[in-house]
């Protein structure tokens, strides 16, 4: 456990073996033996490692949680993929421990809907139906705009984790219910718009409802059809068609730009939505 955790935590902190060895006060060769698992560290060395990495001793000793039922896609190969997965698994374990301690686990209200949708033909109509039924299950009125998405997801039994990853190729991922989820992780890097954060969270909710059979950590390439269906789900979840049409018609007389901006503000979505 120690050697596995050492490597993952070091990479998460963007430290070289040499720099970490210096911070601990040992030689690089001695550190390599620790990371390879060929020697066991003394208690004093463990304490120095924890201090250098700014983690708790327990983070070095506990068995790493390996997530399997994860949907993690990116437009390009993500160099920090393993580190992201490690960070998410660590967060998920702590979240579940805290829930258990407090006796505050929220039931997942969309589980039955996800099973029902498995029997429907994939495509635009399934995405729209899923959006409508999900809103109903989550207690959202037909014409109601979503003001507190994180609160809504968490009250429905979906854990939400904001993570900062520099880059425009990764927006979010989701963890299936069987992995102590369901959970949604959103990239809240400051150069990504808040509207995109919101859309990404609902896009991942779409995958949880529509594509549970595709949750496999080994798969890295995007499936264009599934991505399109999840996008349609997100758009209709955030902005139901009948309400959109009503607001669009009421904005008649404005220029196209002003009309789009007015509707965008009402629903708190991006212009692309």
C-alpha positions in Angstrom: 0.0 0.0 0.0 2.8 2.4 1.0 4.7 2.1 -2.3 1.5 2.5 -4.4 0.3 5.5 -2.4 3.8 7.1 -2.5 4.0 7.1 -6.2 0.4 8.4 -6.7 0.7 11.1 -4.1 4.1 12.2 -5.4 2.7 12.5 -9.0 -0.4 14.4 -7.7 2.0 16.9 -6.1 4.1 17.1 -9.3 7.2 16.2 -7.4 10.2 14.3 -8.8 11.7 11.4 -6.8 14.8 13.5 -6.2 12.9 16.5 -4.8 10.7 14.4 -2.5 13.8 12.5 -1.3 15.5 15.9 -0.4 12.3 17.1 1.4 12.3 13.8 3.4 16.0 13.9 4.1 17.1 10.7 2.4 19.0 9.8 -0.8 17.2 9.4 -4.1 18.3 5.7 -4.1 16.8 5.1 -0.7 13.5 6.8 -1.8 13.4 4.6 -5.0 13.5 1.5 -2.8 10.6 2.8 -0.8 8.5 3.6 -3.9 9.3 0.2 -5.4 8.3 -1.5 -2.2 11.7 -3.2 -1.8 12.2 -1.7 1.7 9.8 -0.6 4.4 10.1 2.9 5.9 10.6 3.6 9.5 7.9 5.5 11.4 10.0 8.7 11.4 10.5 8.4 7.7 6.7 7.9 7.2 6.0 11.0 9.2 8.5 13.0 7.1 6.9 11.8 3.9 3.4 12.7 5.1 4.7 16.2 6.1 6.5 16.7 2.7 3.4 15.6 0.8 1.0 17.5 3.1 -1.1 14.4 3.7 -2.1 12.3 6.7 -0.3 9.1 7.7 -3.5 7.2 6.9 -3.3 8.4 3.3 0.0 6.5 3.0 -1.1 3.3 4.7 -4.7 2.7 3.4 -5.3 0.3 0.5 -5.7 2.4 -2.7 -9.3 2.2 -4.0 -9.3 1.2 -7.7 -12.3 2.5 -9.5 -13.6 0.3 -12.4 -17.1 1.4 -13.2 -16.1 4.9 -14.3 -16.9 6.9 -17.4 -13.8 9.0 -18.0 -13.4 10.3 -21.5 -11.3 13.2 -22.9 -10.9 14.6 -26.3 -7.1 14.0 -26.1 -5.0 11.6 -24.1 -4.9 13.1 -20.6 -1.5 12.8 -19.0 -2.9 13.1 -15.5 -5.6 10.5 -15.9 -4.2 8.1 -13.2 -3.8 10.9 -10.8 -7.3 12.2 -11.4 -8.7 8.7 -10.8 -6.7 8.3 -7.6 -7.9 11.7 -6.3 -11.5 10.9 -7.1 -11.3 7.4 -5.5 -9.7 9.0 -2.4 -12.4 11.6 -2.2 -15.2 9.0 -2.7 -13.9 6.8 0.1 -13.8 9.7 2.5 -17.2 10.9 1.4 -18.7 7.4 2.0 -17.0 7.1 5.4 -18.4 10.4 6.5 -21.9 9.5 5.3 -21.6 6.2 7.2 -20.4 8.0 10.4 -23.2 10.5 10.3 -25.9 8.0 9.1 -26.7 10.5 6.4 -26.5 8.5 3.1 -29.0 9.9 0.6 -31.0 7.3 -1.4 -30.4 7.4 -5.1 -33.7 8.4 -6.6 -32.9 7.8 -10.3 -31.8 4.1 -10.1 -35.1 2.7 -11.3 -35.3 5.2 -14.1 -31.9 4.2 -15.4 -33.0 0.6 -15.5 -36.1 1.5 -17.4 -34.2 3.6 -20.0 -32.0 0.6 -20.8 -35.0 -0.9 -22.6 -35.6 2.1 -24.8 -34.1 2.7 -28.2 -31.1 5.1 -28.0 -31.4 8.4 -29.7 -33.0 11.9 -29.5 -36.4 10.7 -28.3 -34.9 8.7 -25.5 -32.7 11.6 -24.4 -35.8 14.0 -24.3 -37.9 11.4 -22.4 -35.0 10.8 -19.9 -34.7 14.6 -19.3 -38.4 14.9 -18.6 -38.7 11.9 -16.3 -35.5 12.8 -14.4 -36.9 16.3 -13.7 -40.1 14.7 -12.5 -38.3 12.3 -10.2 -36.1 15.1 -8.8 -39.2 17.2 -8.0 -38.6 20.0 -10.6 -41.7 21.7 -11.9 -42.1 21.7 -15.7 -41.4 25.4 -16.2 -38.9 25.7 -13.3 -35.3 26.9 -14.0 -32.6 25.1 -12.1 -30.9 27.4 -9.5 -28.9 25.0 -7.3 -27.7 22.1 -9.4 -25.2 20.7 -6.8 -27.9 20.8 -4.1 -30.4 19.1 -6.5 -27.9 16.3 -7.4 -26.8 15.7 -3.9 -30.4 15.6 -2.5 -31.1 12.9 -5.2 -28.2 10.7 -3.9 -25.6 11.8 -6.4 -22.2 12.9 -5.0 -20.6 15.9 -6.6 -16.9 16.7 -6.7 -15.4 19.9 -8.2 -11.8 19.3 -9.4 -9.4 21.7 -11.1 -7.5 20.3 -14.1 -5.8 22.8 -16.4 -6.9 22.1 -19.9 -9.9 22.3 -22.3 -9.9 18.6 -23.2 -11.5 17.3 -19.9 -14.8 18.6 -18.6 -15.9 15.9 -16.2 -16.4 12.2 -15.4 -19.0 10.0 -13.6 -18.8 7.0 -11.3 -21.5 4.3 -11.5 -23.7 3.4 -8.5 -22.0 0.1 -7.9 -18.7 1.8 -7.1 -20.1 3.4 -4.0 -21.5 6.1 -6.3 -23.2 7.4 -8.2 -20.9 10.4 -8.4 -20.2 13.3 -10.8 -16.9 15.0 -11.1 -16.7 18.4 -12.8 -13.6 20.3 -14.0 -14.0 23.8 -12.5 -10.7 25.2 -13.9 -11.2 29.0 -14.0 -10.7 29.2 -17.8 -13.8 27.0 -18.4 -17.1 29.0 -18.1 -19.5 28.4 -15.2 -22.2 27.6 -17.8 -19.9 24.8 -19.0 -19.4 23.5 -15.5 -23.2 23.3 -15.2 -23.7 21.7 -18.6 -20.9 19.1 -17.9 -22.5 18.0 -14.6 -25.9 17.4 -16.4 -24.1 15.8 -19.3 -22.6 13.3 -16.9 -26.0 12.7 -15.3 -27.2 11.8 -18.8 -24.5 9.1 -19.0 -25.5 7.8 -15.6 -29.1 7.4 -16.9 -28.5 6.4 -20.5 -25.1 4.6 -20.8 -24.4 2.5 -17.7 -23.2 -0.3 -19.9 -20.4 1.9 -21.0 -18.9 2.6 -17.6 -15.5 1.0 -17.9 -12.3 2.7 -16.7 -10.3 1.0 -19.5 -12.2 2.9 -22.2 -10.8 6.3 -23.0 -12.2 7.2 -26.5 -15.4 9.1 -26.8 -18.4 7.5 -28.4 -19.9 10.2 -30.7 -23.4 8.8 -30.5 -23.4 8.5 -26.7 -21.9 12.0 -26.4 -24.6 13.5 -28.6 -27.4 11.7 -26.7 -25.9 13.0 -23.3 -25.7 16.5 -24.8 -29.4 16.4 -25.8 -30.3 15.1 -22.4 -28.5 18.0 -20.7 -30.0 20.6 -23.0 -33.6 19.4 -22.4 -33.0 18.9 -18.7 -31.7 22.4 -18.2 -34.1 24.0 -20.7 -37.3 22.0 -21.4 -38.5 22.5 -25.0 -42.0 23.8 -24.2 -40.7 26.4 -21.8 -37.9 27.3 -24.2 -40.4 27.9 -27.0 -42.6 30.1 -24.7 -39.6 32.3 -23.7 -38.3 32.4 -27.3 -41.7 33.6 -28.6 -41.9 36.2 -25.9 -38.5 37.6 -27.0 -39.8 38.3 -30.5 -38.8 41.6 -31.9 -35.3 41.6 -30.5 -32.3 41.0 -32.6 -31.1 37.4 -32.8 -28.2 38.2 -30.5 -30.3 39.9 -27.9 -33.0 37.2 -28.2 -30.4 34.4 -27.5 -28.8 36.4 -24.6 -32.2 37.0 -23.0 -33.2 33.3 -23.0 -29.7 32.3 -22.0 -30.0 34.5 -18.9 -33.4 33.1 -18.0 -32.1 29.5 -18.0 -28.5 30.2 -16.9 -27.1 28.2 -19.8 -24.6 28.7 -22.5 -25.7 30.0 -26.0 -24.8 26.6 -27.4 -27.3 24.9 -25.1 
